[in-house]
Amino acid sequence: MTNTVTRTQHELTNARTRIVGTRDGRLADAIVNAVRVVRTAFDALALVWRRVSSVVTPLGWSIAIVIVLAFWLGYALGWTEAVVVAWTGLALVCAALFYLIGRNAFQVRLAMPGNRVVVGDKAPGELIVHNPSRRRIAGVRVEVPVGLGLAEFAMPSLAKDASFHDVFLVPTSRRGVIPIGPVRTVRADPVGLIRREVVWASVLELFVHPKTIAIPSMSTGFIKDLEGTPTRDLTASDVAFHALREYVPGDERRNIHWKSTAKTGSYMVRQYEETRRSHLMVALSLATADYAGDEEFELAVSVAGSLGVRAIRDARTVSVVASEKTPEFAKRAVYAMRRLSTVNRARLLDDLARVAMADTALRLSELCRVAAEGAAGISIAFLVCGSTVTPTELRAASLQFPLGVDVIAVVCDEGAAPSLRQVTDLTVLTVGFLDDLQKSLARRAAVA
């Protein structure tokens, strides 16, 4: 009897558990479904909000707020003028919506004949818009960002397979890298309440190179040996013969000069001057304190470019370095230099198009110290700076290089008369115009 009662109680308990479990499962399913519905609705509202906010301008939002306030003031307070303003604004918004109608089945392309020009040269760009569809497409406004400016084009309606071409000029009065694009088509109402943009073409970069001038070859006057310049260090084997000396144990027998040995009666060996491959360095200061103004700096960039291009044409080993900037978050100055590419003429001028003055850039003497430590075997160094660098600072910068390095400082002083002076082992060239560089280097080569 007791076992039967106990079994019955267990069955009732299990039944109640199943009922409660079923109810809990249904409640959990209902909660999950409710969360999914809310999440779907939220995502839909977020999508609608993103699309609306992407086409409504700040002026459009302002007009919307004015319309809501005008309706409330007009009907709540019986203000007739506010009602008129509200309905007028609403009609204006409805009219603006018609300007969004239209397909964007375009093929847009941005083309340029070349991506490298010299300061002052013409740089034309071409905009090509094609309609590949089978229907006519309504006209739109096309915008092409050009640097900090904007080129606008009123593209008319295009029939099927029709194209729209237009040419624009990129201003190249200043050296630098000018981003062009991306091209975007714009549909907007005349008032400016709504604006729908579609970005098409990618960004092109136009390199505006500094002006350069043809200067005398570095093989004339500056570096007399095509294979290398002899040094004062003596060696047992090289190409520059120095003298004969008596044989000492350890000398190679192949260096014995047998004719001199026969005359003197003792072994005589050849001795050579050690030569090194000519390595030219151009150091350009980017420190604002080293220049009196922007014109001087632009002249210095042109001078550095002319020297580097000449060395590349001469197939010389050349290094072009510039001051590195100290980051704003750094607690102390960063002593580093930036190496510019010398693979070819175009790459060097590309890098020079990007350089700019900076207050935190290393000054000339600091740049020379880093350059002398980072480049071995330098035979001639050109230091390019502005007129604010004193002769004492030039001398200190030249002393950063090892003995035997021919150091030439090119001081860019806008409008000054060209001059050439010698300060102990340092040659100082002053140029007021880029054309003066050619004459000054020719004079320096004649004196050397």
Secondary structure as UniProt FT lines:
FT   HELIX           2..55
FT   HELIX           58..77
FT   HELIX           80..97
FT   HELIX           98..100
FT   STRAND          107..111
FT   STRAND          116..118
FT   TURN            119..120
FT   STRAND          124..130
FT   STRAND          140..146
FT   TURN            147..148
FT   STRAND          149..155
FT   TURN            160..161
FT   STRAND          163..169
FT   STRAND          176..180
FT   STRAND          184..188
FT   STRAND          194..199
FT   STRAND          204..209
FT   TURN            218..222
FT   STRAND          229..235
FT   STRAND          240..246
FT   TURN            249..250
FT   HELIX           253..255
FT   HELIX           258..264
FT   STRAND          268..276
FT   STRAND          279..284
FT   HELIX           288..290
FT   HELIX           294..313
FT   TURN            314..315
FT   STRAND          317..323
FT   TURN            328..329
FT   STRAND          337..340
FT   HELIX           345..354
FT   TURN            359..360
FT   HELIX           364..374
FT   STRAND          380..386
FT   TURN            387..388
FT   HELIX           391..398
FT   TURN            399..400
FT   TURN            403..404
FT   STRAND          406..412
FT   TURN            414..415
FT   STRAND          419..423
FT   TURN            424..425
FT   STRAND          426..431
FT   HELIX           435..447
//
